[in-house]
């Protein structure tokens, strides 16, 4: 582990490198660039994630009346759009009180924002928090982070974590991360070293040719911990390229592995489940096993903790079980399916996320090809590097993003899309998208990605400027900032209605007096999942003219937002605690907007599509 002094110098050097790489950072103070460096190395180290230069200005809010917060964003590594609230301190030294005060300021900021005390911070922070908060679902976490270039110097993480928990005694979705100088140096080095595969390598076993063979395609051996440590030092997370995930911090498991190595290394073989390696080929020669095109698919936790442990070296080694399996399959689909089945079957220490289980499945590989054919780079697995030509945000995507968009646009459940996006993995939603007409879905998703990007990057800022100074500015802007998924749903709904994929008879359930969404959801699902022969939402010649397409989107967004504000304001009269974020998380309210103002909405839809000849 590097010394704290060398870590500070290393970070200072990287700050200068950031200024050379990103022109917009050259005139920024080191404190600001340190925030950018932390975002890049900690939150965007996965090569599958795209970080554009303009994102720094979006994520970094440090300034006057910032509420004690330097960084605000939704965690790009989270399926649930976890909220990141961070402070960064580019210091050579820091005290316990300094870190504690930073944590308490962030906690107070979050409480103020949740309670609507927006006047405490500047307008930029207000807008960003409201927008990010609107993306939180029922499974989302609030993640407070402190980055500092100073050494830990005896500061106790457990005491600081307790301080944060005391601020939120009734919340179980609050987490704290503290990254000191050596932590940040390691994050930077890991982010710079990620590659997609490991072509060749070798491990050491306890005795020459000591293995238990299964036919001629698999073997169980006792692997040297030091040889695994060497492999990880050489290849880093690429060693886990076919794993379902990289190392996921877990205090109990991490501590147990660390304690066993320190206190009772002879029992490590007995207590540890070992690791599983899959490969195209392997060869045993004495005490060495040579591996070709290989990956650890189970045991990432063990591998990472061995790599981190200073007690394991060439003179202090230990052995533990290792299963080596040769990949079976004639076609790529068969090989991917086999690899996935082994990874799923052997992972038991931690719950696997649904997106991980689908990562290498054959239908995902095929869907990636369908998306590529329409000009979109689709990442089947987190860790893939997006080619430079696809780095425009709406030209690359992944399973989770496609899932959210399809929940809103295809199945017309915009509340579920933002509140519980993991619903996509239910068969009723997953199968029609990924195991049906993939070419059709790919074409529609290409438009949805652009629609989503237009809302995030252009529309909401234009709406703010156009409504600034109006008597009901705050109500209107807050509603619009929370309306992204209903806008996406409504564009798709309008296009499908205009193309007769949906008709008024199909909508009859929502016109019934006193209906609840739960009572009609099955009827609506049956209607909306059927896309018929829809080939596009808005015809291609309009889509290819982005100014004209943007104009159509703006009008359609305006229809549902204006109708929604009317309903929302009425609802607020009966419920003073209601806010736009909670209101728009319920699909019932989306359908109430449609049903209560249907005749005007239908008229507006027809007028907009008449204007473009559809």
N, C-alpha and C positions, 0 to 999 in steps of 0.2 A: 504494500500500500504506500503511495507516495506521501511525503511529509506535507504538513499543512502549508509550509512556506513555499514548497515547489508547486503545490496545487494552486496557490494564489497566482504565482508567476505564470503557470500554465494557462490559467483562465484569462489572465491579462493578455497573454499572447493571442489567445483565441478571440478575444474582443477586438484586437487590432485586425485579425484575419477577417472577422465579420464585416468590419468597416471597408476592407478592400473588396470583399465579395459583393456587398450590397451597397450601391451608391447612395441610397436614401438614408443609410446609417452613418455616413462619413462625417456629418456635422452634428451628430447626436452625442450627448455626453456619455461617458463610459457606463454610467448607471443604467441608462436607457438600453444601451447595446447589451449589457449584461442580462437584462430581462429578455431581450431577443434571443440571446445565446441559450438561456435556460429553456425557453419555449422550444427552440429548434432541437436541442440535444435531449431533453427529457420527454416532451410530449410528441415530438415529430421525428423521433429516431427511426421509426418504422419506415422503410423505403417505400411502402405502399401509400404513405400519406404525402399529400402535396402541400408544401408550404411556400406560398408566393411572397415576394418582397412586400407587397401591399398588405399582407396579413399582419405584419408587425404593428402597423398603425391601427389596425382593427382590434388587435388583442391587448396592446399596451395602453393603459389609461392613466399612467402616472402624470400628475400635474396638479394644478391648484384645485382645491375642493374635490379631490378624488375619493374622499371617504376612507383614506388609509389603505387603498388598494392600488397595486401596480399593474396587475394582469387579470383580465376577465375573458373567459372563453368556455365553450362546451368542450369537454375532453374528446379529442378526435379518436381516442382508442376505446371509447366506451360505447357499448350498444345502446345505452340508456341516456345518452346526452348528459352525462354528469357535469355539474357546474364546477369549474375551476376558479377559485378566488385566491390570488397569490400576491405576496409581497416579495420583492427581490432586493437584497442588500449587498452592494458591492463594497465590502469592508475587508480590512485585513484582520480585524478582531471583532468579536461580538460577545455580549454577556447574556446570561439567562434572562435578565429583565428586558433586554432589547428584544429578544425573540418573543417573550411573553407579551410584551406590549403590542408587537406586530400582530400576534394571534388575536388578542382582545379587540384591536381596532377592526380587524376583518370580521370578527363575530358581530360587533356592533353595527358595522356597515350592512351585513346581511339582514340583521333584525330590522334595521331602519327601512331597508328597501322592501322587505316582505310586508311591513306595516304601512307602506305607502308614504313614508317620509322622504320623498324624492328631493325636497328642497335642501336637504343636507349636502347634496353633491351637485356637480356641474351637469349641464344638459347632456353632454357626451356620455358620461357615466350612466346617467338616468336611462338613456335610450338603449345603451348596450346591455345593461342589467335586465331591463324589461324584455328585450328581445331574447336574451339567453334564457331567462327564467321561463319564458313561454315554451321552451323546448323541453322542459323537465317533465318526466312522466312519473308514474307511481313507483317505479323501481329505480329512479335516479338518485344519485348521491350528491351531497354538497361537499366538495373536496377543498379544504383550506391547505395552502402550500406556502412554505417559507423557503426561498432560495437565498443562500449567502455564500460568498467566496471566502468567508472566514472559517477557521477550524472549529470543530465541535468543542474542544477544550473542556471536557467534563460536563457539558450541558446535558441534562437528563431528558431524554425524549418522553419517558413515561410521565414525568411530572407535567410537562407541557401538554401532553395529550389529555391528562386529567383536567387541566385548566380549561381546555376547549369543551370537554364533555360537560363541565359544570355550567357552561353557557347555554347548553341545549339539553337539559335533563329529560325532555320528552321526545327527543328526536333520535332515531337509531340509524339515520342515513348520513351522519356527519363523520367525516374522516379528516385526519391531519397527516401531512407529509412534511418532513424537515430534511432538506438537502444541504449539507455543509460542503466545504471546499473539496474534500476528497470524493464525496458522492458525486458532485457535479463533474469533476475531472473524469470519473469513471463513466458517467452518462455520455459525455462528449466522445470518449474513445469508443464506446460501444456503438454510438450512432454513426461514427465514421467507418466502422469496420463491417457493417452488415452487408452480406452477399446472399444470393438465393440458394446456393447449393454447395456441397462439399464433394469434390471429385474423388479424392483419395486420401488415405490416412492409415495409421496403424495404432493398435493398442497392445498392451503387454498383459500377459496372464501369469498366474502364480507358478505353474510348472510347465515344462515343455510338453506340448500336445495333450495337455490335460483338459479334456472337454467331453461333454455328453452330447452325442450326435442324435439328431432326429432325421432319419433317412440321410439324404445328402444336401438338404436345403436349410438346415437350422442347427444351431449348437448352443449349449449353455456352458459358460466358462466363469472363472473367477477373475475379474478384471482388476488391474492395478488402478487405484484411485489417482496416483500421480500421473499415469499415462492419460487418464481422462482429463485431469487438470491441464496437462500439456496441450491436448487437443482443443480444449476450450480457449486456452490462451492464444492458440494459433487461429482458430476459426470463429471464436465468439459465438453469437447467437445463430450463426449459419449452421452450427452443429445441430441445431434443433429445427432445421428448415422444413422437415416433414412432420414435426410434432404438431399437435393441435393448438399449441400456444407456446410462448416463450415463458421464462420464469415469472411466476405470479407470486408476489410476496404473501406469505402466510406465517404469522408470528409463531404459532405453535409448532408447525412442521419444521420451519427454519431453525428454531431454537432447539428442537429435539435432535436434529441432525448435527448441529454445532456442538451440543452438549455431549453426544455420544462420541464424536471424534476426539473431543478434549478429555473426557473423563474415563471412557471405557472403549477405546478403539477396537479391542479384540471382539467386542460384541456387535460391531457395525454390520458384519455379514449376517448375523442372526436377526437384527432389528430392521434392516433396510430391505425394501422390496426389489432393489436393484434397478437396472436400466434395460431397455430393449432397443436394439439397433436393427433397422432394416437397410438392405443394400441390394444393389444389382448383383454383386458377387463378393465373396470373401475367401481368403486362403489362410490356413494355419501353417506357420513355419516355426517350429520350436516354441519359444515363448512369445512370439509375435503373431498377431492376426492382422493381415493386410485387407483393407476394406476399399471397395470401389463404389462410387456414387451412393453415399450412405448418409443416414440421419438418425439421431436419437429420437424415437417416437414416444418413449415413456421414460420418465426419470429426469426430466428437465430440472425439477426442484433439486434433486440429489446432485446433478451435474453442476448446477450453478453454485450450490453451497460448498462443494468440493473445490471448485475454482477459487472461491473467496477465502478458503480456510488457510491461514498461514502455517498451520501445524503439519500440513501435508507437503512433503518435498521429496527429493531423491533419496534422502537418508531416513525419512519417516513416512513409510507407505502403509497402506492397508488394502485389503481386497474385498470385493463384494460381488454379488451375482450379476451376470450380464447375459442376456439372451440375444443371439444374432440370428436374423431371419432373412433369407434370400427372397426377394420380391417375385411373386408368381403372376404370370399373365402374358398373353400373346399380344394384346392390343394395349394402347395407352389407357383406355377405359378400364380394362381388366386390372392393369397394374395400379391405377389410381384407386380403384375400388378395394383391391387387396390391401394396399398401404393404409387406407382409411379404416378398414375393418380391424387391422392390427392396432392402430393407434387408439381407436375407440375401445377395443377390448382390454387393452393393457393399462389404460389410464383409470386409476381409481382413487388416488390420493386427494384430488380436488374435483369439484363439480366442473364438468366441461360445458362451456357455453354452447347454445344451439348453433351459433354461426360457425363455431369450430368443427362441430360434427358434420356440417355440410361442406366444409372447405374443399375437400378433394373428391367429392362425389361426382359420378359420371355426368349427371344432368347439369351440374355447375360448370363442368368443363365444356359441355356442349353449348350452354347458354353463353359462355364467354365468347365462343366462336360466333354465335348469332349476333352478339353485341358488336363484335369486331367488324362484322359485315356491314353494319350501319354506321361505322365510324366511331364507336365508343370502346374504350379500353376497360374491360371488366375484370376486376381482381377477384379470383376465386379464393385466394388465401392471403391473409394479412402477412406482409413481408415481401410481396412482389414489388419490384421497382417499376413505376409507371414510365414508359418511354417519353422522352422530351416532347414529341409531337402531340401527346395526349394530355399535357399538363394544364391546359385550360380547364377550369373546374367542371364544366358541364360535358367534357369529353372523356371523363373517367369516373368510374363508380365501383360499387361492390354490392354484395348480397344485401347487407343491411339497408343501404340507401335505396336500392331498388324495392326492397320490401316495404319500406315506409311509404314510398311514392305510390306503390300499387295498392296498399291498404287504403290510401286516400282517394286515388283516382279510379281504380278498377272496382274495388269493393265498396267505395263510397262510405268509408268509416274514418273521417279525418281526425276525430277525437281519439280513436284507438291508435291511429298512426303516430300520434305524438305522446299519448298517455301510456300505451303498452305495445310498442313496436314488435316485441318478441312474439306477438300473436301470429306474425307471419309464418312461424315455424309449425303452426297447426296445419294438418293435412288439408283442411278445407280452403286455406289460403295459399299454401305452398304449392300444391299440385297444379292448380290452374295456371299459375305463373311460370313455374320452372319445368313442368312435365307435360305441357300442352303445346300450343302453337308458339314456340319460342321466337320465331321470326316476327310474328305479329307483336308480341310483347316487347321485343327489342326495339322495333320501330316506334312504339308508343313511349317506351322509356326514354328514348332519345329526346323526344319532345318534353317529357316530364322533367328531365334533368335541366333542360334549358329554362323551363317555366320556374322551377325551384330556384335556380340561380338568379333569374331576373327578379324574383321577389326579394331574395336576400341582398343582392348587390345594388339594385337600382330602385325598385318600386317603393320600398319602405322609406328610403331617404327622400324620394320625390314627394311621397305622401306627407312626410313630416314638414318639408319646406312649404308645401301648398296649404297646410293647415296651421302653420305657425301663426300665433296671434289671434286665432279664433276663440270665441268665448268658451267653447267646449273642447279646446285643443287637447287637453290631457286625456279626456275620455276617448276622443277619436284616434289619437296617436297610439295610446295603449291598446285599443282594440285592434288596430291595423297591425301593430307589431306582433300580436298574438294570432293573427288570422292566416298565417302562411298555409297551414294544411287545409283549411276550408277553401282558400283560394285555389289551390291545386285541385281539390276535389271538384270545385264548381266549374273550372275550365273544362275538365274531362266530362263532367255531367252535361254541360251546355253543348259540347261538341257531339256527344253521343245522342242527346235529345234531338239536336238539329239533324243528325244523320239517321233518325228513326231507330237507333239501337235501343233507345228508351222512349216510351210513350206515356201519355197521361194515365192510361189504364194501369201501367206498371207502378205508377206512383200512388194509386188509390189507397194503399195501406196508410200513408202518412196524412191523408185527408180525413181519416175516420175520427170522429169526435172522441176525445178522451183517450186516444191510443198512447201506448208507451213504446219506446224504441225496442225494448226487449221483446215485446209481444209481436212485433212485426219484423224483427231482424232476420228471421229465416226466410220470409217471403222476399225481402229486399235483397238478401244475399243471392237467392236463386236468380233474381233479375239481373243484378249488377255483374255477377261473375261471367255472364255470357257476353262476350264482346262481338259476337256475330262476325261479320266480315269487315269490321272497322280496320282501315289501313293507316289512318292518321287522325289526329285531333283537329288540327287546322291544316288546310291543304298545303302541299309542299312548296308551291311557288310563293306563298305568304311566309312560310317558315324560313325560306332561303333569303328573304328580305327582312333582316332582323328589325329594322326600324318599324316596318309595317306590322310585323308579328308582335313587337313590344306594345304597339298602340292597341292591338286587339286585346292583349293580356291586360293592359291597364284598364280598359273599359270593362272587361269581365270581372276583374278584381273589384273594381268600383261598385259593380252591381251587388255582389254578395256582401261586401263590407258595409255599404250604406244600408242595405236591408238588415244586416246583422246588428249594426249600431242601434237601429230603431227598436228591434226586439230586446236587445240588451238593456237599453235605458229603461224600458218598461219593466223588465224583470228586476232591475235595481230598486225600483220603487217599493217592491214587496220584500226585498232581501238586501238590507243595507250592507251586509258583509260580502256580497257578491263582487267578484272582480273579473275582468275580461279573460284572464288566464284560465281560471276555473270554469268560467262559462263556456269557453271554446274547447275544453277538454271533453265535453259530453256530446256524443253524436246525436242524442235527443235534441239538443239545441240547434244543431245544423239543420235537422229535418223540420224543426219548428219554424226556422227562418224561411225555408223553402215553402212550407205549407201555408203559413200565415200571409205570405206576400206573393203567392204563386202567380197571380194574373199579371202583376207588374213585372215580376222576374221573367216570366215567359215572353212578355212583350219586348223586354230589353234584350233577351237572348236572340230573338228573331231579328230585331233591328240590327244588332251588331253583325250577325252572320249574313244578313241581306247586303250589308255594306261591302262585304268582301266576296260576295258571289258564291256563298256556300249554302 
